[in-house]
Amino acid sequence: MSKIASVTDSTAYLPKPYLDQYHITVAPQILIWDQATYQDGVDIQPVEFYQRLKTAKVMPSSSQVAIPTLGAIYGSLLNQGYEILSILISAKLSGTIDSAVQARDGYPQAPIEIVDSGTTGLEMGLQVLATARAAESGASLAECKTIAEQSQKHTHIYITVETLEFLHRGGRIGGAQRFLGTALNIKPILEIRDGRLEAVERVRTRGKALTRLIELVEAEVAGKKPVRLACMHANAEGEARSVLNQAESRLGAIETILSDVSPVIGAHAGPGTIGLAYMTEM
């Protein structure tokens, strides 16, 4: 039986126990700040990042995973006898897929498959986890790739941000552009749709925005079992935990995951961002 290793990038946000259990390798995105370069989640961690962001006069930017980084990961896994499945952030949000393709070109004929998740964050994390579990159960590389692609029909994520300032400044605002200029107390609800960040609706308070995340997910998973839930947050653990607990209770989820938003996405979404992702029927 072939050994299959899963490779994703640092915006998948799967907690370390999952990475260790299912042999998932994470390629770090790049954060650029004050002319210094950091590997996302390696050289700079969320707690440090959000603390520093409070007083920063220069805002950070980001860059895709470096080709040599992915090349080194692929080379190491191939040398250990693994076949490789890479599930990565949407090509409409990052150039990481391009980096992966170029890294794979360095290993002609090697068993490396690359899948565009069509999303990021814990929605992608749930896809990665489902595929890694299939590999653990003995699925072939081709079967794992099919599962990765099919899983996209069974996942989604809704997100609320404290302000659109960070998305606007970083050029990642997408369909939420139409919410700019609204009253400061208006809280946008966003989603990742067709690989891009898009606007859903806006509500008047933070509390209503968090409740609305649960309601939107509840409407989409109605009648579908099993339900898995994952909540990610940018320096808002208490609120995120409350959202996840409420959603778990209302939806009867069989699995829940809580995780931080890493510095690279936090630089674009801003502190206070919370996203609620789900996977059904898998």
Long-range contacts (C-beta under 8 A, 24 or more apart in sequence): 1-138, 2-83, 2-111, 2-140, 2-141, 3-80, 3-81, 3-82, 3-83, 4-82, 4-83, 4-84, 4-85, 4-135, 4-139, 4-140, 4-141, 4-144, 5-77, 5-80, 5-82, 5-83, 5-84, 5-85, 5-135, 6-85, 6-86, 6-87, 6-128, 6-131, 6-132, 6-135, 7-70, 7-73, 7-74, 7-77, 7-84, 7-85, 7-86, 7-87, 8-86, 8-87, 8-88, 8-124, 8-125, 8-128, 9-65, 9-88, 9-89, 9-94, 9-96, 10-39, 10-40, 10-41, 10-42, 10-65, 10-262, 10-264, 11-40, 11-89, 11-94, 11-120, 11-121, 11-124, 11-262, 11-264, 11-265, 12-87, 12-120, 12-121, 12-122, 12-124, 12-125, 12-128, 13-121, 13-122, 13-125, 13-230, 13-232, 13-259, 13-260, 13-261, 13-262, 14-122, 14-125, 14-128, 14-129, 14-257, 14-259, 15-257, 15-259, 18-129, 18-132, 18-257, 22-129, 22-132, 22-133, 22-135, 22-136, 23-132, 23-135, 23-136, 24-128, 24-129, 24-132, 25-73, 25-77, 27-65, 27-69, 27-70, 27-73, 27-96, 28-65, 28-69, 29-62, 29-63, 29-64, 29-65, 29-89, 29-94, 29-96, 29-262, 29-264, 30-62, 30-63, 30-64, 30-65, 30-66, 30-264, 31-60, 31-61, 31-62, 31-263, 31-264, 31-267, 32-60, 32-61, 32-62, 32-63, 33-58, 33-60, 33-61, 34-58, 38-263, 39-69, 40-262, 40-263, 40-264, 41-262, 41-263, 44-263, 45-263, 46-234, 46-235, 46-260, 46-261, 46-262, 46-263, 46-266, 47-235, 49-263, 49-266, 49-267, 50-234, 50-235, 50-266, 50-271, 53-266, 53-267, 53-271, 54-271, 59-166, 59-169, 59-267, 60-263, 60-267, 61-170, 61-267, 62-170, 62-264, 62-267, 62-268, 64-94, 64-95, 64-96, 64-98, 64-99, 65-96, 65-99, 65-100, 66-99, 67-99, 67-102, 67-103, 68-103, 69-99, 70-99, 70-100, 70-103, 71-103, 71-106, 73-103, 74-103, 74-104, 74-106, 74-107, 74-110, 74-112, 75-106, 75-107, 78-107, 78-110, 78-111, 78-112, 83-111, 83-112, 83-141, 84-110, 84-111, 84-112, 84-113, 85-113, 85-115, 85-131, 85-135, 85-141, 85-144, 85-145, 85-148, 86-112, 86-113, 86-114, 86-115, 87-115, 87-117, 87-124, 87-127, 87-128, 87-131, 87-148, 88-114, 88-115, 88-116, 88-117, 88-124, 89-117, 89-119, 89-120, 89-124, 90-116, 90-117, 90-118, 90-119, 90-120, 90-192, 90-195, 90-196, 91-116, 91-195, 92-194, 92-195, 92-196, 93-120, 93-172, 93-192, 93-195, 93-196, 93-197, 94-120, 111-141, 113-141, 113-144, 113-145, 115-145, 115-148, 115-149, 116-195, 117-148, 117-152, 118-152, 118-192, 118-194, 118-195, 119-152, 119-155, 119-157, 119-192, 119-195, 120-192, 120-265, 121-157, 121-159, 121-192, 121-232, 121-261, 121-265, 121-275, 121-277, 122-157, 122-230, 122-231, 122-232, 122-257, 122-259, 122-275, 122-277, 123-155, 123-156, 123-157, 123-192, 123-230, 123-275, 123-277, 125-230, 125-257, 125-259, 125-277, 126-151, 126-155, 126-228, 126-230, 126-257, 126-277, 126-278, 126-279, 127-151, 127-152, 127-155, 127-279, 130-279, 130-282, 151-279, 151-282, 154-279, 154-280, 154-281, 154-282, 155-277, 155-278, 155-279, 156-191, 156-192, 156-217, 156-220, 156-277, 156-278, 157-191, 157-192, 157-275, 157-276, 157-277, 157-278, 158-189, 158-190, 158-191, 158-200, 158-212, 158-213, 158-216, 158-217, 158-275, 158-276, 158-277, 159-189, 159-190, 159-191, 159-192, 159-197, 159-213, 159-269, 159-273, 159-274, 159-275, 159-276, 160-187, 160-188, 160-189, 160-190, 160-206, 160-209, 160-210, 160-212, 160-213, 160-273, 160-274, 160-275, 161-187, 161-188, 161-190, 161-269, 161-270, 161-272, 161-273, 162-187, 162-206, 162-270, 162-271, 162-272, 162-273, 163-270, 163-272, 164-188, 165-270, 166-267, 166-268, 166-269, 166-270, 167-197, 167-268, 167-269, 167-270, 170-267, 170-268, 172-197, 172-268, 173-197, 174-198, 174-199, 175-199, 189-213, 189-216, 210-239, 210-242, 210-243, 210-274, 213-243, 213-247, 213-274, 213-275, 213-276, 214-243, 214-246, 214-247, 214-250, 214-276, 217-247, 217-251, 217-276, 217-278, 218-247, 218-250, 218-251, 220-278, 221-251, 221-278, 221-280, 224-280, 224-281, 225-252, 225-280, 225-281, 226-253, 226-254, 226-255, 226-280, 226-281, 226-282, 227-251, 227-252, 227-253, 227-254, 227-278, 227-279, 227-280, 228-253, 228-254, 228-255, 228-256, 228-257, 228-278, 228-279, 228-280, 228-282, 229-253, 229-255, 229-256, 229-257, 229-276, 229-277, 229-278, 230-256, 230-257, 230-258, 230-259, 230-276, 230-277, 230-278, 230-279, 231-256, 231-257, 231-258, 231-259, 231-274, 231-275, 231-276, 231-277, 232-258, 232-259, 232-260, 232-261, 232-273, 232-274, 232-275, 232-277, 233-258, 233-259, 233-260, 233-261, 233-273, 233-274, 233-275, 234-260, 234-261, 234-265, 234-266, 234-269, 234-270, 234-271, 234-272, 234-273, 234-274, 235-260, 235-266, 235-271, 235-272, 236-271, 236-272, 236-273, 236-274, 239-274, 240-274, 243-274, 243-276, 244-276, 247-276, 251-278
